[in-house]
Amino acid sequence: MKDSSQSSHAPILFDASCNGMQNLSALFSDIELGELSNVIANDEEIPQDVYTDISVSVKESIKKIEDESLRNIFNKIKVTRQLMNRPVMTIPYNVSLNSMQEQLVQDGFFIKHFESLTVNKGFSYTVNPDIVNNNEVLKLSNIEMGSPSPKFYMILYNSVYNRIPSLQVFKKYLDELINVLLKLNKPVVWTTPSGMTISLSNRKFKSYESKSLFIKKRSRSVTISLPTTSLDTRKIKRDFMPNFIHSMDASNIQLLIQRLIEISDNTINLYTIHDWFCKYS
């Protein structure tokens, strides 16, 4: 405000810069990743934009494609910050290549078309004209979009690790640590900085068929699923990273509130939204 004698009670809204990378950089004391995700201020004190940074890496990867025809096609696509937002944000959560593909379709960057069971594995893709040069209608086959490299989805996925190789090292370390626990049939347990203990101990279920006293027809049975003593290792491995990152976010909020109470005598109004409240409410 221009007049320093006046006060405003308008809320200040802000969000983290790719919190998955932020938490991993803090956990492993990675200075480069911390600067890139704004955990650490750089010398110029100018906020970094990891999404734009990695979009540049994608463009460099496209330039190196040996197939000239494929390279020319991909050069028509505008690799924007918005396009890279979801891949950069979710890869630290152990998102798979297939899941990343579906997310980009859901976000409207690509329209997926079913062709047939025999042509190009059944699908083709139309690129949203908003991210194509001159708003050209650009249609790509499933082979051009999928794996193996240097197909477009694969380039997006690999560019995150090419730009931040330490990220793959950190994820591999955590994966191997979890593998040891799961081989021992032990749950994955950790305590957040705010003191909350979390346990991932998903169990496998076994189905049983049973007769119901309330169903008259004897031919009909009821199937029930009961938990076993075996851990669902696949689900635990898949769910660990997003649960871990979200627990760190929640812990940061708890510690922030405690600190604000200490320094403000409850004179600061604070409201927080953790993750997608509209999705999980």
C-alpha positions in Angstrom: 0.0 0.0 0.0 1.2 3.5 -0.8 0.0 5.0 2.5 2.0 3.2 5.3 -0.5 4.6 7.9 -3.3 2.4 6.5 -3.6 -1.3 7.0 -5.2 -4.0 4.9 -6.8 -7.2 6.0 -6.9 -8.9 2.6 -5.6 -12.5 2.7 -2.2 -13.3 1.2 -2.3 -16.4 -1.0 0.7 -18.4 -1.9 1.6 -22.0 -2.8 4.8 -24.1 -2.7 7.1 -24.5 -5.7 6.8 -28.2 -6.5 6.6 -29.4 -3.0 7.7 -33.0 -3.8 11.1 -31.7 -4.9 11.2 -29.2 -2.0 10.7 -31.9 0.6 13.3 -34.3 -1.1 15.8 -31.5 -1.3 15.5 -30.8 2.4 15.6 -34.4 3.4 18.8 -35.1 1.4 20.3 -31.7 1.8 20.5 -31.2 -2.0 21.5 -27.6 -2.5 20.9 -27.5 -6.3 17.4 -29.0 -6.0 16.7 -26.7 -3.1 17.6 -23.7 -5.1 15.6 -24.9 -8.1 12.5 -25.4 -6.0 13.0 -22.2 -3.9 13.8 -23.9 -0.6 17.1 -22.0 -0.8 17.3 -18.4 -2.1 19.8 -17.8 -4.9 22.4 -15.0 -4.9 20.0 -12.7 -6.9 17.1 -13.6 -4.6 15.0 -14.2 -7.7 12.5 -17.1 -7.3 13.2 -20.0 -9.6 10.6 -21.7 -11.8 11.4 -25.4 -12.0 8.5 -26.0 -14.5 10.0 -23.5 -17.0 13.5 -24.7 -16.3 12.6 -28.3 -17.2 10.6 -27.2 -20.3 13.9 -25.9 -21.6 15.4 -29.3 -21.0 12.6 -30.9 -23.0 13.2 -28.6 -26.0 16.9 -29.5 -25.9 16.0 -33.2 -25.9 13.8 -32.7 -29.0 16.6 -31.0 -30.8 18.8 -34.1 -30.4 16.3 -36.5 -32.0 18.0 -38.1 -35.0 14.7 -38.8 -36.9 14.2 -35.5 -38.7 10.6 -36.2 -39.5 9.8 -36.9 -35.8 11.9 -33.9 -34.7 10.0 -31.6 -37.0 6.6 -32.9 -35.6 7.6 -32.4 -32.0 9.0 -28.9 -32.7 5.5 -27.9 -33.6 4.4 -28.5 -30.0 4.8 -25.6 -27.6 6.5 -27.0 -24.5 4.9 -24.6 -22.1 5.2 -24.2 -18.4 1.5 -25.4 -18.1 2.3 -28.5 -20.1 5.2 -29.4 -17.8 3.3 -28.6 -14.6 1.8 -32.1 -14.0 4.8 -34.2 -15.0 7.2 -32.2 -12.9 4.9 -32.1 -9.9 4.0 -35.8 -9.9 7.2 -37.6 -10.8 8.6 -37.1 -7.3 5.4 -39.0 -6.2 6.5 -42.1 -8.2 3.9 -41.5 -10.9 4.3 -44.0 -13.7 4.7 -43.2 -17.4 1.2 -44.4 -18.2 -0.3 -42.4 -15.4 1.4 -39.3 -16.5 0.1 -39.9 -20.0 -3.5 -40.1 -18.7 -3.1 -37.0 -16.6 -2.1 -35.0 -19.6 -5.1 -36.3 -21.5 -7.3 -35.4 -18.5 -5.8 -31.9 -18.4 -6.8 -31.3 -22.0 -3.4 -31.1 -23.6 -4.1 -34.2 -25.7 -7.3 -35.8 -26.9 -7.2 -39.6 -27.0 -9.0 -41.3 -29.8 -9.8 -45.0 -30.1 -8.9 -46.3 -33.6 -9.0 -50.1 -33.6 -7.5 -53.1 -31.9 -4.9 -53.6 -34.6 -3.8 -50.0 -35.7 -1.1 -48.3 -33.6 -2.1 -50.3 -30.5 -5.7 -48.9 -30.8 -5.2 -45.2 -30.1 -4.2 -41.9 -31.6 -3.9 -38.4 -30.1 -4.9 -34.9 -31.2 -2.7 -32.2 -29.7 -4.7 -29.2 -28.2 -4.3 -26.4 -30.8 -3.5 -24.0 -28.0 0.0 -25.6 -27.6 0.7 -26.1 -31.4 2.4 -23.5 -33.5 -0.1 -21.4 -35.5 -2.9 -23.5 -33.9 -2.3 -26.2 -36.4 -4.3 -29.4 -36.2 -1.7 -32.0 -35.2 -2.6 -35.7 -34.8 0.0 -38.2 -33.5 -0.1 -42.0 -33.5 0.2 -43.9 -30.3 3.7 -45.0 -31.4 4.8 -41.4 -31.8 3.4 -40.4 -28.4 4.3 -43.5 -26.3 7.5 -45.4 -25.5 10.3 -46.2 -26.1 12.3 -43.1 -26.3 12.5 -40.7 -28.1 8.7 -40.6 -28.2 7.0 -37.5 -26.8 5.7 -38.7 -23.5 9.0 -40.4 -22.8 10.9 -37.2 -23.5 8.7 -35.3 -21.0 9.2 -38.0 -18.4 13.0 -38.4 -18.9 13.7 -34.7 -19.1 12.9 -34.3 -15.4 15.6 -36.8 -14.4 18.0 -35.5 -17.1 17.8 -32.0 -15.6 17.8 -33.3 -11.9 19.7 -36.6 -11.9 19.9 -36.5 -8.1 16.1 -36.9 -7.9 16.4 -40.4 -9.4 19.1 -41.3 -6.8 16.9 -40.2 -3.9 13.9 -42.1 -5.2 16.0 -45.2 -5.8 17.3 -45.0 -2.2 13.8 -44.8 -0.7 12.5 -47.6 -2.9 15.3 -49.9 -1.8 14.8 -49.0 1.8 11.1 -49.9 1.5 12.0 -53.2 -0.3 14.1 -54.3 2.7 11.1 -53.6 5.1 8.6 -55.4 2.8 10.8 -58.4 2.4 10.8 -58.7 6.2 7.0 -58.3 6.0 7.2 -55.1 8.1 5.1 -52.0 7.6 6.7 -48.7 6.5 6.7 -46.4 9.5 8.0 -42.8 9.9 7.6 -39.9 12.2 7.1 -36.4 10.8 8.9 -33.3 12.2 5.8 -32.4 14.1 5.8 -35.7 16.0 3.1 -37.6 14.2 3.8 -41.3 13.5 2.5 -42.8 10.3 2.3 -46.4 9.3 1.7 -47.9 5.9 0.5 -51.4 6.6 -2.0 -52.2 3.9 -3.0 -55.9 4.1 -3.8 -58.3 1.3 -7.4 -59.4 1.2 -8.7 -62.9 0.5 -12.2 -63.6 -0.9 -14.5 -66.2 0.5 -17.8 -67.4 -0.8 -20.5 -67.9 1.8 -24.2 -68.7 1.9 -26.5 -66.0 3.2 -29.4 -66.7 5.6 -31.3 -63.9 3.9 -31.2 -65.1 0.3 -33.7 -67.8 -0.4 -32.2 -69.1 -3.6 -29.5 -71.7 -2.6 -27.7 -71.2 -5.9 -26.7 -67.7 -5.0 -23.7 -67.1 -2.7 -22.2 -64.0 -1.1 -18.5 -63.1 -1.6 -16.8 -61.4 1.3 -13.2 -60.2 1.5 -11.2 -60.6 4.7 -7.7 -59.2 5.5 -4.8 -61.6 5.7 -1.6 -61.3 7.7 0.4 -60.6 4.5 1.2 -57.0 3.5 0.1 -55.6 0.2 3.6 -54.8 -0.9 2.6 -53.5 -4.3 0.1 -50.9 -2.9 2.6 -49.9 -0.1 5.4 -49.2 -2.7 3.0 -47.3 -4.9 1.5 -45.2 -2.1 4.6 -44.4 -0.1 6.0 -41.4 -1.9 2.7 -39.4 -2.2 1.8 -40.2 1.4 5.3 -39.3 2.6 5.4 -35.9 0.8 1.9 -35.0 1.9 2.7 -35.9 5.5 5.7 -33.5 5.3 3.4 -30.8 3.9 1.0 -31.3 6.8 3.8 -31.2 9.3 5.1 -27.9 7.8 1.6 -26.4 8.3 1.4 -27.7 11.9 4.9 -26.2 12.7 4.0 -22.9 11.0 0.8 -22.6 13.1 2.7 -23.3 16.3 5.3 -20.7 15.4 2.7 -18.1 14.5 0.9 -18.7 17.8 4.2 -18.1 19.7 5.1 -14.8 18.0 1.7 -13.3 17.3 -0.4 -13.8 20.5 -3.2 -15.2 18.2 -3.5 -11.9 16.3 -2.8 -13.5 12.9 -5.6 -15.1 11.0 -4.4 -18.1 9.1 -6.3 -20.5 6.8 -4.7 -23.3 4.9 -5.8 -25.7 2.2 -3.7 -28.9 2.0 -3.7 -30.4 -1.4 -6.9 -30.5 -3.5 -9.6 -29.8 -1.0 -12.2 -29.9 -3.7 -11.3 -33.4 -4.6 -11.0 -34.9 -1.1 -13.6 -33.0 0.8 
